[in-house]
């Protein structure tokens, strides 16, 4: 995925928000799942990548198309221009993508376009495949927020930018077409995914879902909980295939299980095993207190590793977040929270 554009700003790692790229093994697996394979006649199969970045998916698509053309005796260049579409808002990455495709022998790459997919006029397609951009609600500019709210029925609550990418790309499928994204799995559980879940359950067929929370599926270590979803433009079915994958190398040899397909927005039972609660203590009985976590509204001011040098010791609290807990151990970045309230929290 890519959204590396001044519009969305930079992550703490230095990369752009939404700008994380998929491992080649995952790309190949996904193209196999949508049946875009070199042993098939791909001459008239249309395929779309809505956020192509430097072209991990597009390059593999172009290679498979060449092999199919050699076997089935058709013009790969013509088929590529007619049937392959890719978009990205980052002109630099589009240029890199086009250069990579040209190295395969394609003379024209005008179908690889600099454009905002969410606003572009895009034709219907047989296949959608890719890794949409992940941009949190607070990092989406006001103008884009307004556009998404006005244009996409699934853009609900504090939705991530990938949610409208799902809606628009699904709406572009031809009858019987297939859609395969690798994406954060938060939409399956969170409030902001509610309307997307409902949209899919009533209008499409969820065929396969692979949860990959424990697997390294991207080219850098990022705090994303990915899942691969395979969805088709068909009548919804009563069940779907589900699998857990902890290692990319096991993708092609995963045991799957049938799960009942949820109807509507509540998919809780599809992803939680039924437990007997008779022997479990309540959270209150165990002495836990649960809050929403740190919610300052201005993290760059209230959370910092510089606070011990600038603020009275009684006003700062050591703070950890998910990044400090990577690799199953605590690696504290020595960040502190500025707490400007008196003891008891009654007043400033």
VENMOQUI-V580936 format. One record per residue. N is the residue number from 1. RES is the residue in three letters. PHI is phi as a letter, one per 40 degrees, with the letter a starting at -180 (NA if undefined). Layout:
BEGIN
n->N res->RES phi->PHI
n->N res->RES phi->PHI
END
This chain:
BEGIN
n->1 res->UNK phi->NA
n->2 res->UNK phi->a
n->3 res->UNK phi->a
n->4 res->UNK phi->c
n->5 res->UNK phi->a
n->6 res->UNK phi->d
n->7 res->UNK phi->d
n->8 res->UNK phi->b
n->9 res->UNK phi->g
n->10 res->UNK phi->b
n->11 res->UNK phi->c
n->12 res->UNK phi->c
n->13 res->UNK phi->c
n->14 res->UNK phi->h
n->15 res->UNK phi->c
n->16 res->UNK phi->c
n->17 res->UNK phi->d
n->18 res->UNK phi->g
n->19 res->UNK phi->b
n->20 res->UNK phi->b
n->21 res->UNK phi->b
n->22 res->UNK phi->c
n->23 res->UNK phi->c
n->24 res->UNK phi->d
n->25 res->UNK phi->c
n->26 res->UNK phi->c
n->27 res->UNK phi->d
n->28 res->UNK phi->c
n->29 res->UNK phi->d
n->30 res->UNK phi->c
n->31 res->UNK phi->c
n->32 res->UNK phi->c
n->33 res->UNK phi->c
n->34 res->UNK phi->c
n->35 res->UNK phi->g
n->36 res->UNK phi->c
n->37 res->UNK phi->b
n->38 res->UNK phi->c
n->39 res->UNK phi->c
n->40 res->UNK phi->b
n->41 res->UNK phi->c
n->42 res->UNK phi->c
n->43 res->UNK phi->d
n->44 res->UNK phi->b
n->45 res->UNK phi->c
n->46 res->UNK phi->c
n->47 res->UNK phi->a
n->48 res->UNK phi->b
n->49 res->UNK phi->b
n->50 res->UNK phi->c
n->51 res->UNK phi->a
n->52 res->UNK phi->c
n->53 res->UNK phi->f
n->54 res->UNK phi->c
n->55 res->UNK phi->h
n->56 res->UNK phi->d
n->57 res->UNK phi->c
n->58 res->UNK phi->c
n->59 res->UNK phi->c
n->60 res->UNK phi->c
n->61 res->UNK phi->c
n->62 res->UNK phi->c
n->63 res->UNK phi->c
n->64 res->UNK phi->c
n->65 res->UNK phi->c
n->66 res->UNK phi->c
n->67 res->UNK phi->c
n->68 res->UNK phi->c
n->69 res->UNK phi->c
n->70 res->UNK phi->c
n->71 res->UNK phi->c
n->72 res->UNK phi->b
n->73 res->UNK phi->g
n->74 res->UNK phi->b
n->75 res->UNK phi->c
n->76 res->UNK phi->c
n->77 res->UNK phi->c
n->78 res->UNK phi->c
n->79 res->UNK phi->c
n->80 res->UNK phi->c
n->81 res->UNK phi->c
n->82 res->UNK phi->c
n->83 res->UNK phi->b
n->84 res->UNK phi->b
n->85 res->UNK phi->b
n->86 res->UNK phi->a
n->87 res->UNK phi->b
n->88 res->UNK phi->a
n->89 res->UNK phi->c
n->90 res->UNK phi->c
n->91 res->UNK phi->c
n->92 res->UNK phi->c
n->93 res->UNK phi->c
n->94 res->UNK phi->c
n->95 res->UNK phi->c
n->96 res->UNK phi->c
n->97 res->UNK phi->c
n->98 res->UNK phi->c
n->99 res->UNK phi->c
n->100 res->UNK phi->c
n->101 res->UNK phi->c
n->102 res->UNK phi->c
n->103 res->UNK phi->c
n->104 res->UNK phi->c
n->105 res->UNK phi->h
n->106 res->UNK phi->c
n->107 res->UNK phi->c
n->108 res->UNK phi->b
n->109 res->UNK phi->b
n->110 res->UNK phi->c
n->111 res->UNK phi->c
n->112 res->UNK phi->c
n->113 res->UNK phi->b
n->114 res->UNK phi->c
n->115 res->UNK phi->a
n->116 res->UNK phi->c
n->117 res->UNK phi->d
n->118 res->UNK phi->c
n->119 res->UNK phi->b
n->120 res->UNK phi->c
n->121 res->UNK phi->c
n->122 res->UNK phi->b
n->123 res->UNK phi->c
n->124 res->UNK phi->c
n->125 res->UNK phi->a
n->126 res->UNK phi->c
n->127 res->UNK phi->b
n->128 res->UNK phi->b
n->129 res->UNK phi->a
n->130 res->UNK phi->i
n->131 res->UNK phi->b
n->132 res->UNK phi->c
n->133 res->UNK phi->c
n->134 res->UNK phi->b
n->135 res->UNK phi->b
n->136 res->UNK phi->c
n->137 res->UNK phi->d
n->138 res->UNK phi->c
n->139 res->UNK phi->c
n->140 res->UNK phi->c
n->141 res->UNK phi->c
n->142 res->UNK phi->d
n->143 res->UNK phi->c
n->144 res->UNK phi->c
n->145 res->UNK phi->d
n->146 res->UNK phi->c
n->147 res->UNK phi->c
n->148 res->UNK phi->c
n->149 res->UNK phi->c
n->150 res->UNK phi->c
n->151 res->UNK phi->b
n->152 res->UNK phi->b
n->153 res->UNK phi->c
n->154 res->UNK phi->c
n->155 res->UNK phi->c
n->156 res->UNK phi->b
n->157 res->UNK phi->f
n->158 res->UNK phi->b
n->159 res->UNK phi->c
n->160 res->UNK phi->c
n->161 res->UNK phi->c
n->162 res->UNK phi->c
n->163 res->UNK phi->c
n->164 res->UNK phi->c
n->165 res->UNK phi->c
n->166 res->UNK phi->d
n->167 res->UNK phi->d
n->168 res->UNK phi->c
n->169 res->UNK phi->c
n->170 res->UNK phi->c
n->171 res->UNK phi->c
n->172 res->UNK phi->c
n->173 res->UNK phi->c
n->174 res->UNK phi->c
n->175 res->UNK phi->d
n->176 res->UNK phi->g
n->177 res->UNK phi->c
n->178 res->UNK phi->b
n->179 res->UNK phi->b
n->180 res->UNK phi->b
n->181 res->UNK phi->b
n->182 res->UNK phi->b
n->183 res->UNK phi->a
n->184 res->UNK phi->d
n->185 res->UNK phi->c
n->186 res->UNK phi->c
n->187 res->UNK phi->c
n->188 res->UNK phi->c
n->189 res->UNK phi->b
n->190 res->UNK phi->c
n->191 res->UNK phi->c
n->192 res->UNK phi->c
n->193 res->UNK phi->c
n->194 res->UNK phi->d
n->195 res->UNK phi->c
n->196 res->UNK phi->c
n->197 res->UNK phi->c
n->198 res->UNK phi->c
n->199 res->UNK phi->d
n->200 res->UNK phi->c
n->201 res->UNK phi->c
n->202 res->UNK phi->c
n->203 res->UNK phi->b
n->204 res->UNK phi->b
n->205 res->UNK phi->b
n->206 res->UNK phi->c
n->207 res->UNK phi->c
n->208 res->UNK phi->a
n->209 res->UNK phi->b
n->210 res->UNK phi->b
n->211 res->UNK phi->c
n->212 res->UNK phi->b
n->213 res->UNK phi->d
n->214 res->UNK phi->c
n->215 res->UNK phi->b
n->216 res->UNK phi->c
n->217 res->UNK phi->b
n->218 res->UNK phi->b
n->219 res->UNK phi->c
n->220 res->UNK phi->a
n->221 res->UNK phi->c
n->222 res->UNK phi->b
n->223 res->UNK phi->c
n->224 res->UNK phi->b
n->225 res->UNK phi->b
n->226 res->UNK phi->c
n->227 res->UNK phi->a
n->228 res->UNK phi->b
n->229 res->UNK phi->b
n->230 res->UNK phi->b
n->231 res->UNK phi->b
n->232 res->UNK phi->b
n->233 res->UNK phi->c
n->234 res->UNK phi->b
n->235 res->UNK phi->d
n->236 res->UNK phi->d
n->237 res->UNK phi->b
n->238 res->UNK phi->c
n->239 res->UNK phi->a
n->240 res->UNK phi->a
n->241 res->UNK phi->c
n->242 res->UNK phi->b
n->243 res->UNK phi->a
n->244 res->UNK phi->b
n->245 res->UNK phi->b
n->246 res->UNK phi->b
n->247 res->UNK phi->b
n->248 res->UNK phi->d
n->249 res->UNK phi->c
n->250 res->UNK phi->c
n->251 res->UNK phi->d
n->252 res->UNK phi->c
n->253 res->UNK phi->b
n->254 res->UNK phi->c
n->255 res->UNK phi->c
n->256 res->UNK phi->b
n->257 res->UNK phi->b
n->258 res->UNK phi->c
n->259 res->UNK phi->b
n->260 res->UNK phi->c
n->261 res->UNK phi->c
n->262 res->UNK phi->c
n->263 res->UNK phi->b
n->264 res->UNK phi->g
n->265 res->UNK phi->c
n->266 res->UNK phi->c
n->267 res->UNK phi->b
n->268 res->UNK phi->d
n->269 res->UNK phi->c
n->270 res->UNK phi->c
n->271 res->UNK phi->b
n->272 res->UNK phi->b
n->273 res->UNK phi->c
n->274 res->UNK phi->c
n->275 res->UNK phi->b
n->276 res->UNK phi->c
n->277 res->UNK phi->c
n->278 res->UNK phi->c
n->279 res->UNK phi->b
n->280 res->UNK phi->c
n->281 res->UNK phi->c
n->282 res->UNK phi->c
n->283 res->UNK phi->d
n->284 res->UNK phi->c
n->285 res->UNK phi->c
n->286 res->UNK phi->c
n->287 res->UNK phi->g
n->288 res->UNK phi->c
n->289 res->UNK phi->b
n->290 res->UNK phi->b
n->291 res->UNK phi->b
n->292 res->UNK phi->c
n->293 res->UNK phi->g
n->294 res->UNK phi->c
n->295 res->UNK phi->b
n->296 res->UNK phi->c
n->297 res->UNK phi->g
n->298 res->UNK phi->a
n->299 res->UNK phi->d
n->300 res->UNK phi->c
n->301 res->UNK phi->c
n->302 res->UNK phi->c
n->303 res->UNK phi->b
n->304 res->UNK phi->a
n->305 res->UNK phi->c
n->306 res->UNK phi->c
n->307 res->UNK phi->d
n->308 res->UNK phi->d
n->309 res->UNK phi->c
n->310 res->UNK phi->b
n->311 res->UNK phi->b
n->312 res->UNK phi->d
n->313 res->UNK phi->d
n->314 res->UNK phi->c
n->315 res->UNK phi->b
n->316 res->UNK phi->b
n->317 res->UNK phi->b
n->318 res->UNK phi->d
n->319 res->UNK phi->b
n->320 res->UNK phi->b
n->321 res->UNK phi->b
n->322 res->UNK phi->c
n->323 res->UNK phi->c
n->324 res->UNK phi->c
n->325 res->UNK phi->b
n->326 res->UNK phi->c
n->327 res->UNK phi->g
n->328 res->UNK phi->g
n->329 res->UNK phi->a
n->330 res->UNK phi->c
n->331 res->UNK phi->b
n->332 res->UNK phi->c
n->333 res->UNK phi->c
n->334 res->UNK phi->f
n->335 res->UNK phi->c
n->336 res->UNK phi->b
n->337 res->UNK phi->b
n->338 res->UNK phi->c
n->339 res->UNK phi->b
n->340 res->UNK phi->c
n->341 res->UNK phi->c
n->342 res->UNK phi->c
n->343 res->UNK phi->d
n->344 res->UNK phi->g
n->345 res->UNK phi->g
n->346 res->UNK phi->c
n->347 res->UNK phi->a
n->348 res->UNK phi->c
END
